[in-house]
């Protein structure tokens, strides 16, 4: 069964540095999402992406964040000038046309 | 925007008993309601979902009910087993828009043998 994959599984960075989190969605999916989950809290929506552009974003997704689909398979989340409060698990998800979103295994980001 | 409330935050049950988790949502445009199970350190996995044109759906020991008028939906797990122990999240979404999920806060279910 196809799965969403994410790399790296764990990223440690210094405050103020830039990080890029990578995702490979399921190949025939059209909609892509990033969510984050701060330890012990609920999963929060960050951004959705369709047809090579952002379709919706939350208030969390400010100018510090950007997404890109640089080729036909990868979907990336860039966080510029990381802050301590950016430490969280970041999940990528994708879906075909309706309904179920398939989640990747997540990238744990630790900002020191 | 959509707001999803989930209760209880923790639920302890004896093996073999039933577990019920309840969620309410605020946006009448929401028409898709999935339930995800998340084991410690793992990705959320869909266990069951329901669309707004259906009032109830069952898959073996798991069932979901939806009351559109009251804007609430519930997850029912019967004959609980220790492997049901996990965090369960409800979510609401509108498939007519971009389909983002608004998640509830999660319920930690502990099934004791």
Interface residues (C-beta under 8 A of the other chain):
Chain A: X31 X33 X35 X41 X42 X43 X44 X45 X48 X50 X55 X56 X58 X91 X95 X98 X99 X100 X101 X102 X103 X104 X105 X106
Chain B: X32 X34 X36 X42 X43 X44 X45 X46 X49 X51 X89 X95 X97 X98 X99 X100 X101 X102 X103 X104 X105 X106
